[in-house]
Amino acid sequence: MFTSVLMIEQPLTTVDVDFVTSLHGDDTVSFVVLMQPRGDQDRLLRAIDDVALGELPEAIREGDEPEGEDALGPAAHALAHSLNALRQKGAKAVGQIVENHPLDKLQSVVDETGADEVIVLTAPHFVEEFFHRDWASRARHKVGVPVLKLFAHNE
């Protein structure tokens, strides 16, 4: 069985689920999903990304997103939705919300599960990617398994 650690920051769309479940053909895949709630720590960078993508209304709404404890409820819902969608496609899937130090948690999950790869599935983060401070770039130097960076779809 092939084990993938899937890092996400929003619920998986149907397109995302179809894509990640088909990456390894007919091989059985098990997913460990790590969901990090969006919070105040990257609000400015998300707003800059929204402006760069021409999504001005989204840039304005960045200040309206829940943060801290208030972000845990939506994150739990997004995680449950994503796990259910993966299971409906026939994949084994477990997951958890990551509140602090996502790369440390990623490292421990890779070690504990013997994961074969990490898939980072996020919206584009141009500023972080330019400076190689995005999750995928940082994870490549930490986890010791291949790291695949994919851009999430919006429905």
N, C-alpha and C positions, 0 to 999 in steps of 0.2 A: 504494500500500500504506500502511496505517495502522500507525504504530509506537507501541507503548505500553511505557513502562518500568514494570515491576511490582515494587514493593517488598514483600517478605514476611519473616516471621520464623518461620514454621512451614510444613510441607509443605502444598501445595494439596490441598483435598478435592475430591471429584467435583463437589459443588455449586459450589464456588468456580470450578473449571475451566469448568463449564457456563456460569456467569454471566459470567465475564470474556471468554470466547470468543464470547459472543452479544451483547455490548454494542454492536457496530457492525453488526449484521445480517449481511448476506452479504458485506460488505467483507472483503478479505484483511487479516489482522492479523498483525503481527510483534511478538513480545514480547522484551524484554530484562529478565530477572529478576534482581533484586538481593536476595540472601539475607543477612540479618544474623543471625549466631548470637546466641542469647540468652546473656547473660552476667551477671556480678556487678553491672554498673553500674546495672541497673534492678530488681534483685531485690526491694527494699522496695516499690517502686511496684507491681510485679506482685502481690505478696502483698496489698497494700491493695486492688487491683482484684479479686482473687479473693474477698476477704472481702466487698466491696461486691456482688459477684454471688452471694453465698451459697455459694461453692465453698470451704468451709473445708479439705477434704482437700488441694486444690490449693495453698492458701496455705501449708500445713505442708510440702508437698513442694518448695516453691521453693528451699530450701536444698540439695536433692539434685541439682539440674541441673548438668551439666558447664559449666565456664567456661574462658575462655582457650583454650589449645591443645586442651584436651579437648573443647571445643565444636565444633571445626572438622570432625571426622569426622561427627557427627550432622547438622551443617549441610550438608555436601557430599552426604550421602545424601538429605536433604530437598530440596535443590536438584535433584539428578538425578531424583528422583521427580516433582517439579513440572514440570520441563522435558519429561519423557517424557509426562506427562498432557496437557500443552498440545499437544504434537506429535501425540498420538493423536487429538486433536480437530481436527486439520488446520491448526493454527497453526504459524508458524515461531517458534522459541524458542531463545534462547541465554541464558546467565546466568553469574553469578559470585558468590562469597562476598565480602561487604564486612566487613572486619575493623575498620577505623578510619574515623572521620569519614564516616558514611553520607550526609550531605547534600552534602558536597563531592564524593563519588563520584557521587551522583545528578546533580549539576549537570554534571559532566564527561561522564557517559553521555548525558544529554539533548543536550548540545552536540555530542558526537561522532556520535550517531546521527540527529540531527535529529528527535528524538521529537516526536510530536504531543500526547502527554499523559503524565501520571504517574498510576498507580493505586497507592494505598497500601492494602494488604490485611492488616490486623492484627486481633488480638483487641482488645476494648475496653480502653482505658487511661484510666479516668475521671479520675484525678488529673492526668495529663499533658494530657488534652484540656481539662479545666477551665481550666488555666493556659496553654492554647495552646502547649504545649511538645511535642506529639506530632509525628510525622514529617510528617503531612499539613499541619498548620498552619504548621510551619516551612518546608516545601518550597514552599508557596504564595508565600512572600516571596523565594524564591531562584531558582527554575528558569525562570520566564518562559513556561510552558505550563500549561494547565489541570491541576489536581490533584484527583483523585477519591478520596475516603476511603470504603473499604468494610470491613465487619467480616467476618472470616474465620469459617467454619463449623467445627464439630468433628464428627468421625465417630465 
